[in-house]
Each structure stands twice: as C-alpha cells, then as structure tokens.
Amino acid sequence: MKSIKLGNTQYEASQVALGIMRMDALSVDDAAKVIETAHDAGINFIDSADIYGDNKSEEVFGKALKQSSLSRNDFKIQSKGGIILDTRYDFSKQHLLDAVDGELKRIGTDYLDSFLLHRPDPLMEPDQIAEAFDELQTSGKVRHFGVSNFNPGQVDFLQANVSQRLMINQLQFGVMHTGAIDFGMHTNQQDEGSIDHDGGMIEYSRLHNMTIQAWSPYQYGAFEGPFIDNPKFPELNAELQKLADKYGVTKNAIATAWIIRHPARIQVILGSMNPQHIQESAAGADVTLTKQEWYDVYFKAGHNLP
C-alpha cells in the first residue's frame, strides 16, 4: 500500500482509507472483521463523522476495535462535525467541542488524529471556530484540522482566522464525478463541461499543499449508486474489466487506480463494509495506469475533450 503525507506535514497515512459511514449496520463481530481486513490490505486510516449511522457507526467501530486483534495505534482516526441532521449546520464553539467529545467517547479514544468541518456553514463565525480549534489542540483532543466540501474562497476565509494549518479537504471525486477536472479541460468553451462548480479546488489544493480526500469514489451522482457492474454503464465497465485483466486485479481496483493516477496525491476513502470489496479496491493503490489508460477510462465514462 502506498502512503502519502497529508497536507504539508509529516503526518503520513495509507493512500487508501476506510470510511465507516455504513458500519452501524454491522454487528461488532462483522465490524471487527472489516477493520482487520482493511489493516491487512495496508489501510491505516479511518474516516468517520458524528452523524454517521445517527452516531451508531462510531460506537460499533469503537467496540469492534477493542474486540479485534488491533489497537488504537494501528490506525489514524479522523472524524467530522458541524452538521445537525435535518436541522442546520453549526460551527459554534460549543457545538464543535461537544461534537469532538462525543466522537471520542463513542470511539473509545482520547484523541483524533484529524478533525474536519463537515460542510460549509453560511453562518460560520471564524472567532468561534478559532477558539474551538485552539481548545481542541491545546487539550490534545485533536492533532490536525481540515474541512470537507469547502471551496477555495471558504478555505481562505477560514484559514485567515485560525492558527492551525487546514491540511485536508474532503470532496467527492471519481471517474463518474469529475466536475473538478472537466472545467479545466473545457476552458474557453461554452458547453456544460466548462462550468466550474468548485472554484478550481484541485488546483488550489495543489498550490497550497492541501490533501484532497475522495469520498464516494465508486458512486455516480452523489448517492445514486455504484457504477461498477451497473448495466447503465456498459462501456465504462468493459474498459475497467479490460484493464483489470491486464493488471491482474478487479474493476474496483482500477477505479481506485484511476483516482490515484492524478498527480494531486488524492487519498481515496472506501465506504464498503464488504471485506472482499475492501481488499479488491485497496489493491488499486499498487496499480499505476498509463496516461492513455487514464484517458481511456475517462472517455468510456462518457466524458470528452473539447
């Protein structure tokens, strides 16, 4: 498994991470098997959020980690906060402090390796966030900070008001969610591909040594479903299979390799709770596609060049 340094720090982690959003549906025994499978595949980074499984995912993970053959030191653990489900976003100091305390209790640890603001709150007050970050860092509860689904202007605004370096931005990216790169190739065009929805987030991240974490990398749309083995995408699946046969892996691995081939050093977050899928997808970290192969997959996914 390849490893990358997150942000501009010496904070090193596997280039493929395990997201535990769906872990609430597992028994503790099954969750322990998932964790052990991920570790055996070279994954040492866990991504969570306080809202996953309505808080239950972190509880199951914490119990499973204790029951497994592994320990807290085997993983970097990240969580996110700032969403109150079906109600509002909340970046107030007290809510952020309470969010982290709840995460630590559910997971059964005394610190998070990283904590991200989950989605931009239009009512964010930077002094409140700054105070929360300072307190979390000083207390040792959080070691690193970042954001999720922020655009460059929002990152700059927040970074200007907090003393900690924002080292991560978690965004959806994958072969069927490519808006962050489409618009660059369609510069000076007037077609749909030329629309910049994100403010040049990938270029911004590379300029500022900010790690992008790709969530839902195997989904089309946001949460419509997976594109792998989906009859809606026959040409894409045929191309993925052709490359899978060449490299001796699976289509999931090629979809992972496609993201990692981008020079932005993107960390891929697997959301599967299926041990076999975890093994297969993680194997993509050891596959290096050629530039032509990367473009061939891009074309078969229905994208084009101007």
N, C-alpha and C positions, 0 to 999 in steps of 0.2 A: 504494500500500500504506500503510495506517495504521501509525503507530508508537506505542508506549506506553513509559512509563518504568517500569522494573521495580523493584518494592519502593518504598521511599521515597527512591530515589536519582535521580541524573541519568543513570543507565545506561539508554540508550534503545535499543530494538530493534523490528524489524517485529512486528506483532501476529500474524503467521503465521510459524512456524518450520519448519525441515526436520529431522525425526528420521531418523537414519541406521541404525536397528537392522537393516534388511534390506540394507544396502549391501554386505555380504560376498558376496552372490550375484551382484554385478555385476563386469564387467571394469573395469579402470581407465578405459578409453575411455568406457564407458557411464556410469560414475560421474561422470566429468568433465562429460558432457552433462547429467546430473541436477543437478549443482551449478550449472552455468551457467544452466540453465532456471529454477532456483529464484531465482537472483540477478536474472535478467531479469524475474521476476514480482514483484520487490520484497522478497524474503526475504533478510535479512542475519543470521539467527540459526540456528546449527546445534546440535542436541541429540544427545548420544551417551551411552554408558555403557561401562565397561570390559568388560562381559560380552557386549556385542552382537556377534553372529556369532562368539562364542568368541574375542574380541579382534580378529578379522579386519576387522570393519567400519571400525574406526578406521584400520587400515593402508591399506585401499582408499581411504578418504576422504583420507588424507594424501597418497597418491600422486596421486590424482585432482586435488586442489587444486593441486599443483605442475605437473601437466600441463595444467591448464585455463588459460584466459585471465585468471583471477582470482588474487588474492593473499590472504594471511592477513588483511590489513587490511580486506578486503571483508566479513568475517564476524565476528560474536561467536560464540565457540565454547564450548559448555558440555558437561561430561561428569559422570558419576555414578559412585560407587564404594561399596563396602561389602558386596557380595554375592560369595560364593564359590560358584559354581554347584553345585547338588545336594549341598552340604555344610553351609553355615551362612551367617549374616550376620556381618560382622566390622568393628566400628568401632574396633579397636585403633589406636593411634597409628601403629605401623609399617605396618600394612596400608593405612591411608589414604595415608600418604606414598608407599608403594610403588605404590599404585593410580594416583595422580596422575603419578608419574614414568613409569609405563608408558604412560599416556594421552598424555603429552607426546611421548614417543619415537615412538609409533605414528602420531600425527597429524603430527609434524614441526614442532612449535611449542615455544616456551619458556614459554608461559603459557596458562592457561584464563581466559576471562572470568568463568565461574562454575563452581562445583563443588557437586554435591548429594550428600547421603547418600541412597542409593538406596531402601532400605526400612528401617523401624524395627528395630533390633536390641534385643531384650529384655535382652541382657547389656551394653548400652552403658554405658561408664564415662565420665562427662562430662569428667573431667580429661584423659583420653586424647584425646578429640575436641578439647578446647580447645587442648591442646598441638600437635596436628596442624594445626589451623586457623591457629594463631599462626605456626607454622613455614612453612606454605604461603604465608601472606600476606606475612610478612617477607621471604621469599626471592623474592617476586614471581611465584611459580608460579601462584597463584590470586588473582583480584581480588575476587570476590564469592562468597557462600556461600548455600546453601539446603538444602532437604530434598525428599524425594519420598515420597508416600503416608503422611505423618505426620498424626496427628490433633491437635487443639488442645492437649491436655494434653502430648503428646510434644514439640510445638514449644515450649511454655512451659518445659518441663523443660530442654530443650537450650539455649534462649535464655538462661536464667538462669545458664548455666555457660560460655558462650562470649562473647568480647568483640565478635565480628563480628555485624552485624545479619543475621538469616536473612531473606532477601528474596524467596525463591521456594519454593513447594510445588507439586510436580508430581503431579497427580491425574487419574484417568480421569473424563472428563466429555463428554457429547454427548447428542444427542436420545434415544438408546436407553440411556443410562446416567445417570439423573437423580436418583438417591437423595439427592444432596446438596441438592437443592431440593424434592423431593417432601415430605419430612417436615415442612418448614416450612409448606406449604400444608395439611397434614393435622394440624396441631397440635390437640390436644384430641380427637383421634379415636382409635379403637381398631382401625383397619384396617391392612393391611400398609404402606400408604404413610406411616403415621405413625411408622414405625420410623426412628430416627436412627442410622445406621451409622457416621457420621463425626465426631460431636461438633460439628455446626454449622460445618464447615470453611469454607464460603463466607462466612458472616457474620463468622467470626473473622478471615479473611484481609482482608476489607474494613475491619474495625476496626483492624487492625494494619498496613495498607498493605503486605500481602504478596501478591505476584503468584501467581495460580494458572496453571499451565501444563497444558492439557488434553491428555492422551495418549490414543491410540486413539480419536479423536473420531468416527470413522465405523464403529466396531465395535458390535455388540450383544453383551451379556455382556462378558467380559474379552477372550478371544481366539477366540470362536466364528466370527466372520467379519463382513464388511461388511453393513450393512443397505441400502445404496444398490443398486438394481436387484436386490434379493433378493426372490424371489416370496413369501417368508414375510411380507413387509410391504407388501402392495399399496396399502393406504390411505395409508400414510406416503409411499411413492414417488409416488403420484398427487398428493399435496399438494406435495411437493418439486418435481415437474415443473410444476405449475400456477404456482408462484412463480418457478421458473426461467424459464418462458416470459415472465412479467410483467417480470422484471428483465433478461432477455437474457443469462442465464448458464446454468450447469448445476446439476443436483441437488447435486453435491458443493459448489458454491459456496454454495447455500442452507443446506446443513448446517453449513458454516463460519460463515455469517452468523448462524445461529441461536445459536451459542455466543457470538459476539462481541456480539450484541444485549444480552446480560446486562450490567448496569452494573458488574460486578466487574472489568472490564478484563482479561479472561482472554486469555492467549496460547495460540493453537491450534498444536499440533505435528502436522504432516503426516508420516505414515510411509510414504507411497507412494514408490516408485522409478520410477514411470512419469511421464515428463516431461509428457505431456498431462494426467494427473490432477493433477500439481502445479500446472500453470497454471490448470486449472479450479477447483481447490479454493482456491487463493490469491485468486482473483477475488472470493471471498465477503467479503473484508475491505473491499471497497468497496460492499457492499450493506447498507443499513440497513432491516431489517424493521420493519413497524409492530408495535405491541404485540399487536394482534389476530392478525396473521400469525404472530407468535412462538407465541401460544397455540394457533392452529390446527394448527401443526406438532406441538406438544406433544400435543394431543388425538389427532391421527392416528397418533402413535407408540404409542397405547394407554394414555396417562396420563389422569388425570381430576382433577377438583376435588371436594372434599367437599361 
